[in-house]
Amino acid sequence: MDFAQRTIDLARRNVAEGGRPFATVIVEDGTILAESPNLVAQTGDPTAHAEILAIREACVRLGTEHLVGATIYVLAQPCPMCLGALYYCSPDEVVFLTTREAYQPHYVDDRKYFELDTFYDEFGKSWDERRLPMRYEPRQDAVDVYRAWQEANGGDRRVPGAPTSGHDDRR
């Protein structure tokens, strides 16, 4: 099966049905684990991106938050939210089928604090220099929640079973 073409067809069908031009297909061992178009327009949920929905479905189906061994096909380069989700689920590979530069003459999704041309630069800034207003209100009780998690996790601060980069940062 041509999984890239399936991704394109899913996105095309979504556009024909009033949705946005994005889709994701997650494959493992030649089998589709999950697939989804972007459903933001249909649901009013700004997190209903194709990658997020397909990752959720695949992880629930497998009973794990880790997609090691999977290849994830996405129509376009992932947005920052989806890129974060892709990093978290640890697939073997992400295949994107078009770039923002290629589709920009046909689709732009700039928001109040989010323009693709500048958004990735926001990540490198300190929280108090970002365009999105943020306020730090330190609370020791918030840190205590993490301490309780570590204690419940046998003293280890790492998420059990999470694939790592190989760096030992338990110190």
Helices and strands as residue ranges (DSSP letters): H 3-16, E 23-28, E 31-37, H 40-43, H 50-62, E 70-74, H 80-89, E 93-96, H 100-103, H 116-124, G 127-129, H 140-152
